């Protein structure tokens, strides 16, 4: 009870990412177990699905820094990590919200992978597990404690950190570099987010609702991935900073525009509608790749039940129309998902913007 009470600012916030990450990790481990039919997943299978190995980063296989964090070697490995995800991650996500929790988790994945690469320099290794990301959650909690944003008993940190150190020393196969790198990355990421929130307190009027932040981040990531994979938009190494500067300017402008809209009457409804259109636009943005993938699936021969044959035939007969239909479905699904907020925005006579402005002024940091 004392632990939860120390995290009271956003205690009513929904915990979304913790069960999602739990499902993905357990689901992937179950899939690998189904394929090999043994609890200890073989090294070749882990390598195939994205384990981090000696020369991975030198060869530019940066995707393994993320993929390796969703692979686990045996039931005890995943049980320990998922238990810590629930114990540390649930309170942290309630306190910071889903977006900042995701950023800290991602920082732990990358930081842990880099530390693992450095500590094993010149030696062959194969590393998997969410330990870096999980350690980042504990590091973020410690950072919040140090900057006075939460009130926990120091014994909580002493016990948990001591257990991690003892476990790393007792079990030779534990990648202590990933644990340490993730822990430090979590502390740095949490501290940086606090500085960012303090800066936003000077530049922005409103405290953004969590769904606006998370949806906006998803749009940014998918658009960035499209630009990264589009040869027409590729820049030379010398001009990469021009692209980075352009992205920063566009993102800041979008954030400020959203802030101004939220501060107006019925602004929340406008933002919800804009997010729905943006989500549908993502389908159209990737229409070329989706059309190729759908055409390949249609060309493949699968055993399809007769009841679904009509729908499949209609989809394959007109791929472009199917993509447009998918975009319309995404638009409607977004509106349904945020319908309560949309209705709240439509009926607003100025109270929503006032509440968001008051929230920003009341909590300048995390």
C-alpha positions, 0 to 999 in steps of 0.5 A, a space after each residue: 500500500 505504501 508503495 502505491 501511495 507514493 505514486 499518486 499523481 496519475 494513479 487513475 491512469 490506465 495501464 496499457 503498455 504493461 499488459 501489451 508487453 507481457 502478452 507480446 513476450 509470453 506470446 513469442 516465447 510460446 510460439 518458439 516453444 511450439 516450434 521446438 517442443 522443448 522449454 530451453 529454446 535453442 541458440 539457432 532459433 534465438 539467433 533466427 528471431 533476432 538475438 544480439 550477437 558479437 558483431 551484430 552492431 558492427 554489421 549494422 543489424 541495429 534492429 536486433 537491439 529491439 528484437 532481442 529484448 522480446 526473446 527469452 531462453 527458458 521459462 525461468 528467464 521469462 518468468 523473472 522478467 515478466 514478474 518484474 515488469 508487473 511489479 515495477 512497470 505497472 506503478 511506473 506507467 500509472 505514474 508517467 503515462 503510457 508514452 513516457 513509460 514506452 520511451 523509458 522501456 525503449 531506452 532500456 532496450 537500446 541502452 542494455 544492448 549497447 552495454 552488452 555489446 561493449 562489455 563483450 567486445 572481442 568475445 563471442 556471445 548471444 544475448 536475449 531477454 528484456 533485462 535491459 528494459 526491465 532494469 530501466 523501469 527500476 532506474 526510472 523509479 529511482 530517478 523519480 525518487 531522487 528528483 522528489 517526484 515520488 515518495 518510496 521507502 529507500 528499502 525498496 530500492 536497496 532490496 531490489 538493486 541488491 537482489 539484481 546484483 546478487 543474481 548477476 554475480 551468482 549466475 554466470 550466464 546473466 548479462 550484467 552489462 545489459 542490466 547495468 546499461 538498462 538501469 542507467 538508460 532508465 535513469 537518464 531517460 526519466 531525468 531527461 523527460 522531467 527536463 523536457 516537461 519543465 521546458 514544455 511548461 514554459 512553451 505550452 499552455 495545455 497538458 496533453 491527454 495521454 491518448 493524444 500523446 500516444 497516438 501522436 507518437 505512433 503517427 510520428 514513428 510510422 511516418 519516420 519509418 516510411 521516410 527511412 525506407 523510401 529511396 526518394 526521400 533518402 539523403 546523403 550522409 552529409 545532409 542527414 543533419 538537415 533531415 534531423 533539423 527538419 524533423 525537429 522543426 515539424 514536430 515542434 510545430 505540430 506540438 504547438 499547433 495541437 496545444 493551441 487547438 486544445 486550449 480553444 473551445 471544442 478543441 478536443 473534438 478537433 484533435 480527435 478528428 485530426 487523429 482519426 484522419 491521420 491514422 487513416 492517412 497512415 494506411 494510404 501512406 503505406 499503400 504501395 507496400 500494403 498492396 504488394 503484401 496483399 497481392 503476395 498473399 492473394 497469389 499464395 494458395 491457402 486453405 480458406 474456409 468456404 464462408 470466408 472465400 467470398 470476402 477473400 475473393 472480393 479483397 483480392 479482386 480489387 486491392 486498391 479498393 481494399 486498402 481504401 476500405 481499410 483506411 475508412 475502417 481505421 478512421 471509424 475505429 479511431 473515432 469509436 475508440 476516442 468517442 467519449 473524448 470526442 463527445 466531451 469536446 463537442 459539448 465543451 464551452 471552455 472548461 476542457 481547455 481551462 482544465 488542461 491549462 490548469 493541469 499544465 500549470 499545476 504540474 510543471 515536471 513529471 
